[in-house]
Amino acid sequence: MTRLFSETSIFDVLENQKGKIKRTVNALEGNYLLNASEEDLIRALTDELRLDVPSIVDEGVHMEYEEADIDVSGDPMRMIYDRNQPFYIKGVRVIISVPFQGDGGFLVVRPQAFTWQGSYEGRVAANEIQLAYTRTDHDGAAIKREFDTTLRLLKQNLASLKASGDQFNGQLEQQVRQLVTERRNKLLADAHMAASLGLPIKRRDGMPTTYSVPVQRRKPKIERPPASAGKFQPEPVLAMEEYENILTIVRNMVRVMEQSPKAFEKMGEEDLRTHFLVQLNGQYEGRATGETFNFQGKTDILIREEGRNVFIAECKFWHGEKQFLETIDQLLSYLSWRDTKTAIFIFNRNANFSDVLSKIGEVAPKHKCFKRDMGKKGESEFRYIFHHPNDQNRELVLTVLAFDVPTEDHRSKPDS
């Protein structure tokens, strides 16, 4: 038998769980921590460490009964000559099983607001609390009254535990995120320190493979930490701050299109792309080997570092769902480094722009590499996380910006 709500306190459980969070993050193997998707890892750890206080399933309550030998030696109303030994008579034992959902370990935890009366023993088996009642008479109403009281107190104590658990769970993701970020930063700092010694590095578990590129406005330097030539080669990626700055330049170009519609109404896809390139190269100094921003084929706008694509954007006129998904496929086919920042610029002409925006939001999550929606940054700007076609953990940021390109018909329409 188990004494319910009596073995430890909820305060001890919460403190132990806080320690478990730190132990779990610190126990992660270094390479795994750095190579796994950070958001996916945080979600998984949050789910793993979440407190699951049980709740009673009322509709599953059931009972069974059996004849039993009942010791009545402690009953003062009975004429018994030797009360120093058991005195058995035939009676009945009723076992009422109360099913629950959640972690049964909480049934022995004393809540912050503890309420009980009488005996609080029961057998916890699988997902059931088994409560036993014995009678030497057939007063079923008495058993029902006692059970109803026990069930009410069970629910009250579980509700108190749940309040404490919910408060803990509400802060859990933030705690996990902080510890994961701190450990990732430490591993990266360890690697940068080792690289700065200028000696060949023997690869070991836990060595990082990426670092954030310190790109700056107007001069996008993509530099590695100080290190001599050796086997250790951190991969550069575009910093999020610079990614946002690139998109700001594109948004500003769209405002120019809106203010001077006649100049753009007859332009095709390549001409429009060229105007974006002019603005981007006007804001950023190119590297000695060529322009920082360029395009490959007919659609790409990209930043290249050591022959690798760090930022890629695809420019397309809207031609429906199928073409939009093909554009995402095309974009993903260019990617070779993790954490790459990408964008798709959708030019809309001669289609209902509201319908186009609605379709983008509907279609993007259908792609096989879609991971999660990061929310809209404006009425016509969407932000997503996708993964590399061959690696679930190699994530990339994809921003879709849709622009309503002026046409002569639209310009000639009178204002309504």
C-alpha positions, 0 to 999 in steps of 0.5 A: 500500500502507498501513503498518498501525498506523504513521501516528499514535498512539491518544493523538493520536486521542483528543486530537483527538476531544476537541477535535472534540467542543467544536468540533462543539457550538460550531459549532451554530447558536444557535436550533437548539441552543435549539429542538431537543430537548436529549436528542435532540441529545445522543444524536445528537452522541454517536452522531456522535462515537463512536469506531468501532474496526473488528473482523474478520469472520472468516467473510468472509475470501476469496482470489484468485490470479494469475500474477506476475513476481517480482523475485528479485534480492535472493535470495542463493541464486540465481545472478544476475550483476547484482543492481543491476537487477531479475531477474524470474521467473514466480511466483504472487501470492495476495491474501487479503481480510480484511473488517472492520466499523467505521472503517477509519481506525483501521487506521493508528493505533498502539495503546497496546499495539502488537504486530507482526512482519515486514511489516505492509503491506496495501491498505485498500479499502472494508471489506477489508484486502487482504494480498498474498503472493508465491511462486516455489514452490507452498508453500501451507502457508507462505502459510497460516502467514504469513497466520495470524500476520498475522491474529492480530496484526491482531486483537490490535492492534485489540483494544487500540485497541478498549479505548481506544475503549470507554473514550472512548465510555463518557465521551462522553455526559457530555462532550457533555452538559456542553458542550451544557448550558454553551452553552445556559446561555450563550445564555440568559444572553446573552439575559437580559443583553440584556433587562436593558438595557431596550431593544427587542431585534432578534431574531437567530439564537441568541436563546432562547425559554424560561427556567425559572420560579423557582417557590417553595414556598408562593408560586409566583412566575413571573417573567421576568428584568428587562426593559423592554417589547419584542419579546423575550419569553422564555416561562416554564416550570415549574421541575423542582423545583417540578413534583416538589413538586406531585407530592409534595403529590398523593402525600401526599393519596393517603396520606390516602385510604389512611388514611381509606378510608371517607371516600372510597369513594363519591366520584366523579371530580369530588369526588376532584379537588376534594380534590386542588385543596384540598390544592394551594391550601392549599400555594400562594398564588394570584395576585391574578387568581385561584387558581393551581390550578383546573380547566377543564371536568371534568378539568383541574388546572392552573397558568396564567401570562398565560393559558397553561397551565404545568402540567396534570393530567388526572384519570380513572378507569381504563376501559381502554387506549382511554380511557387513550390518549384521555386522553393525546390530550386532555392534549396538545391543551391544550399551547401552550408548550414544556417543559410539565410534565404529569401524569395521575392514574388512579383505579382502582376495581373493577379489579385494580390490578396489572393496571392498572399493567401495562397503563399501562406497556404502553400509554403507549409505543404513543402516537404522541407517545411519545419515551422512558421515564424510568423508574418513580419508584415501583410506581405512578408512571411518568415519560415524555417525549412531544412536541407533536403538531405538533413533535418538538422540543417536549418535555414531561414526563408523569408518570402516577400511579395510585391504588387508590381505596377501595371499600366492598366492599374495606373490608368484606373480611376481612384475609387 
